[in-house]
Amino acid sequence: MVGPRRPQFVLFGSSIVQKSFDNGGWGAILADTYARKADIVMRGYGGWNSRNALQVLDQIFPKDAAVQPSLVITYFGGNDSMKPIPAELSPHVPLPEFIENMKKIATHLKSLSEKTRVIFLSVPPANDEMIIQLYGERTARSNEGGRIYSEATLKLCQELEVKAIDLWTIMQQKNDWLTTCFTDGFHLASEGSKIVAKEIMRALEEAEWEPSLYWKSMPSEFVGISPFDSEGNNGAIRNSNV
């Protein structure tokens, strides 16, 4: 392991997570914001549903690990919400099973340590017209399906006292969300990722966690070693070209 040890933020989920380090992705935004403050670790698996996540949960987050993450941001539900037709080609997970799977995931993550914090992201909205244009009329994904699984996630998080971000509602508050937030109708473009990153930052700022995981409240590493350090010297050379 590279030292010194920093707080570890793990992004865990399906393709929304796996693609979060693409150009302008929300994972990349977090990594940039938390440079010298925390390590952003990506555990994203395209095409996965909550059933797949349970199969490897103990391997990704072993309870006996010497160091546990400070924060786990979790996203599943988009693939679970797809229609089961044809069933053999769909990652669909029935709603009751999805809820139970997410409950098990949340319970496991919360049990890792007293200081491990958890945030669940709900299913974002989808542009049905764009999806049909790209994937055809028989597409199994829809905005309405996402709404149902998003609401189920939010309700579960309220019951379990897990912090949740309602992406399905928040993203649709942007006037041009249909045309700017997606690359293919459901995967996020940079504008969609900006919303995700902004809401995660908001949640971290508002959370009454000790220690705080909001970036402005966390110390930067090795400040003062170099006189040309933009984070040192009281910001005296922050605007230099060095």
C-alpha positions in Angstrom: 0.0 0.0 0.0 1.2 3.5 -0.8 1.5 5.7 2.2 0.7 7.7 4.0 -2.7 6.2 4.6 -5.7 8.4 3.5 -9.4 8.0 4.1 -10.8 5.7 1.4 -14.0 6.5 -0.5 -15.3 3.5 -2.4 -17.8 3.9 -5.4 -19.7 0.6 -5.7 -22.2 -0.2 -8.4 -23.0 -1.0 -12.0 -22.0 0.9 -15.2 -23.0 4.2 -13.7 -20.1 3.7 -11.4 -17.8 1.9 -13.8 -18.1 4.8 -16.3 -17.8 7.5 -13.6 -14.1 8.0 -14.4 -14.8 8.8 -18.0 -14.1 12.3 -19.2 -16.1 14.6 -17.0 -17.5 11.7 -14.9 -18.7 12.2 -11.4 -16.1 9.8 -10.0 -13.4 11.8 -11.7 -14.8 15.0 -10.2 -14.7 13.5 -6.7 -11.1 12.3 -7.3 -10.1 15.8 -8.4 -11.9 17.5 -5.5 -10.4 15.1 -2.9 -6.9 15.1 -4.3 -4.5 15.0 -1.3 -7.4 14.4 1.0 -8.9 11.0 0.3 -8.4 8.1 -2.1 -11.4 7.5 -4.4 -11.6 3.8 -5.2 -13.8 2.5 -8.0 -15.6 -0.8 -7.8 -18.0 -0.5 -10.8 -19.3 -3.5 -12.8 -21.2 -2.8 -16.0 -24.4 -4.8 -16.5 -24.6 -5.9 -12.8 -27.7 -5.9 -10.7 -28.2 -6.1 -6.9 -28.2 -9.9 -7.1 -24.7 -9.9 -8.7 -23.5 -7.4 -6.0 -24.6 -9.8 -3.2 -22.5 -12.6 -4.7 -19.3 -10.8 -4.2 -20.1 -8.4 -1.3 -17.9 -10.2 1.2 -15.0 -10.2 -1.2 -15.1 -6.5 -2.0 -15.9 -5.5 1.5 -14.4 -8.2 3.9 -15.3 -7.5 7.5 -11.9 -8.6 8.7 -10.0 -6.1 6.5 -7.3 -4.2 8.4 -8.6 -0.9 7.1 -12.2 -0.2 6.3 -13.5 2.6 4.0 -14.6 5.9 5.4 -17.3 6.2 2.8 -19.1 3.8 0.4 -21.3 5.4 -2.3 -23.5 2.6 -3.7 -25.6 2.5 -6.8 -27.7 -0.4 -8.1 -31.3 -0.4 -9.5 -31.1 0.7 -13.1 -30.5 -2.8 -14.4 -32.7 -4.4 -11.8 -35.6 -2.2 -13.1 -35.4 -3.4 -16.7 -38.4 -5.4 -18.0 -38.0 -9.2 -17.8 -38.6 -9.7 -21.5 -37.0 -11.9 -22.8 -36.1 -13.0 -19.2 -32.9 -14.8 -20.3 -31.5 -11.6 -21.7 -32.5 -9.2 -19.0 -30.8 -8.4 -15.7 -34.2 -7.7 -14.2 -34.6 -8.4 -10.5 -38.2 -8.4 -9.1 -38.9 -5.4 -6.9 -39.3 -7.3 -3.6 -36.0 -9.2 -4.2 -34.3 -5.9 -5.1 -35.4 -4.3 -1.9 -34.2 -7.3 0.2 -30.9 -7.3 -1.7 -30.3 -3.6 -1.1 -31.2 -4.1 2.6 -28.5 -6.8 2.9 -26.0 -4.6 1.1 -26.7 -1.6 3.4 -26.6 -3.7 6.5 -23.3 -5.3 5.5 -21.7 -1.9 4.7 -22.8 -0.3 7.9 -21.3 -3.2 9.9 -17.8 -2.7 8.5 -16.9 -0.2 11.2 -18.4 2.5 13.4 -16.8 5.1 11.2 -17.9 3.7 7.8 -20.5 6.0 6.3 -22.9 4.9 3.5 -24.7 6.9 0.8 -27.1 5.2 -1.7 -27.8 6.8 -5.1 -31.3 6.2 -6.4 -31.9 5.3 -10.1 -31.5 8.4 -12.3 -34.2 9.2 -14.8 -34.0 8.0 -18.4 -34.7 9.5 -21.8 -37.1 6.9 -23.3 -37.1 8.5 -26.7 -33.3 8.4 -27.0 -33.2 4.8 -25.7 -35.7 3.7 -28.3 -33.8 5.5 -31.1 -30.6 3.8 -30.2 -31.8 0.3 -29.0 -35.2 -0.2 -30.7 -38.8 -0.4 -29.7 -38.2 -3.6 -27.7 -35.9 -2.0 -25.2 -36.4 -3.2 -21.6 -35.4 0.1 -19.9 -37.8 2.9 -19.1 -38.0 6.1 -17.1 -41.1 4.7 -15.3 -39.3 1.6 -14.3 -36.5 3.7 -12.9 -39.0 5.7 -10.9 -40.4 2.6 -9.2 -37.0 1.3 -8.2 -35.8 4.8 -7.2 -38.7 5.3 -4.8 -38.1 1.8 -3.4 -34.5 2.7 -2.7 -35.4 6.0 -1.0 -38.0 4.3 1.2 -35.6 1.6 2.3 -32.9 4.1 3.1 -35.3 6.1 5.2 -36.2 2.9 7.2 -32.5 1.9 7.6 -31.4 5.5 8.3 -29.0 5.4 5.4 -28.3 8.7 3.6 -29.8 8.7 0.1 -29.7 11.0 -2.9 -32.9 11.1 -5.1 -31.3 11.4 -8.5 -34.5 10.5 -10.3 -36.2 13.7 -9.0 -33.2 16.0 -8.8 -31.9 15.5 -12.3 -35.3 16.2 -13.9 -35.3 19.6 -12.3 -32.8 20.7 -14.9 -34.7 22.2 -17.7 -32.8 20.5 -20.5 -32.1 17.2 -18.7 -33.5 15.2 -21.6 -31.0 16.5 -24.1 -27.9 17.1 -21.9 -27.7 14.5 -19.2 -27.2 11.3 -21.1 -25.0 9.7 -23.7 -27.5 7.1 -24.7 -30.6 7.8 -22.7 -29.5 6.4 -19.4 -25.7 6.4 -19.1 -24.5 9.8 -17.8 -22.9 12.6 -19.9 -20.8 15.2 -18.2 -23.8 17.4 -17.4 -25.5 14.5 -15.7 -22.3 13.6 -13.8 -22.0 17.2 -12.6 -25.4 16.9 -10.9 -24.4 13.6 -9.3 -21.1 15.1 -8.0 -22.9 18.3 -6.8 -25.5 16.3 -4.8 -22.9 14.0 -3.2 -21.0 17.1 -2.1 -24.2 18.6 -0.7 -24.9 15.4 1.2 -21.4 15.3 2.6 -21.5 18.9 3.7 -24.9 18.5 5.4 -24.1 15.2 7.1 -23.4 15.5 10.8 -20.7 13.0 10.7 -17.6 13.0 12.9 -15.1 13.3 11.4 -16.6 15.3 8.6 -16.0 13.9 5.1 -16.8 17.2 3.3 -13.7 18.2 1.4 -13.3 21.6 2.9 -13.3 20.1 6.3 -10.5 17.6 5.6 -6.8 18.3 5.8 -4.6 18.2 2.7 -1.6 16.0 2.7 2.0 17.4 3.1 1.0 21.0 3.0 4.0 23.3 3.4 6.7 21.0 2.0 7.1 23.2 -1.1 6.9 27.0 -1.2 5.2 26.6 -4.6 2.4 24.5 -3.2 -0.9 26.1 -4.1 -2.5 24.7 -0.9 0.3 26.0 1.3 1.8 29.4 2.2 -1.7 30.7 3.1 -2.6 30.5 -0.6 -0.1 33.3 -1.4 0.9 31.8 -4.8 -2.4 30.0 -5.6 -2.7 32.0 -8.8 0.8 31.5 -10.0 1.7 29.5 -13.2 3.9 27.0 -11.4 
